[in-house]
Amino acid sequence: MQTRFIAIEGIDGSGGTTQVALLARWLEARGQRVHTTAEPSAGPVGRFLREALRDPQQRVGDAVLPYLFAADRRDHLDREIMPRLEDGHCVISDRYLHSSLAYQSLVMGLAAVSELNARFRAPDLTLLLDLDPEVCLQRILARGEPRDRFEALDRLRAVHDAYDGVVVLARSRGERLVRVDASGSVDQVHARVVAAVDEALLA
Ligand code: TYD
């Protein structure tokens, strides 16, 4: 199988975490060994990042975040993603490089954040869960968890637009990126995710 490293992307509230778990089960049922992971990662930089994102005082400023996400990505690749790929797993990451290209481009511009991330392995397939920012915000509010700094409607809209730029960039680099309609029920979205993965596996 060529498609071994899959990244799931999208704005906050677009359902990535749920779809990663369902896709993993689907691939396992087809006989794949699957490892699921996420960014920010479970490593030391990732843990620091999650805390920084939840800090109401925002002592780690937006201008610092691109470097932390890149540092976490280096650690995540070396410590977790590459070893799992090398021992034959299919790796599915809930967010990866394209999250930085979208979110951090709002602070430093797409060219600079792309340069900062230039040496990281691209996913074999990126699925971009596409959902209206207002619907995403409703879902986030319904979860009732503390919100991080990106979870306000204007930010969701800005990141949604930024992902459009990321799609253009990724395709210009010859990456396989599929936009998936993330509206409707969990099962409906899962069916669309599976269709996109199936097509990539056959390619
Ligand atoms: P998220 O997946 O929302 O984590 P959780 O659901 O556990 O809170 O990720 C945390 C936030 O980090 C999210 O708002 C997106 C943001 N983020 C970036 O800004 N850049 C990145 O490179 C990554 C991986 C995430």
Boltz pocket constraint, residues with backbone or C-beta under 6 A from the ligand:
constraints:
  - pocket:
      binder: B
      contacts: [[A, 12], [A, 39], [A, 40], [A, 53], [A, 69], [A, 94], [A, 95], [A, 96], [A, 97], [A, 99], [A, 100], [A, 101], [A, 103], [A, 104], [A, 148], [A, 150], [A, 151]]
      max_distance: 6.0
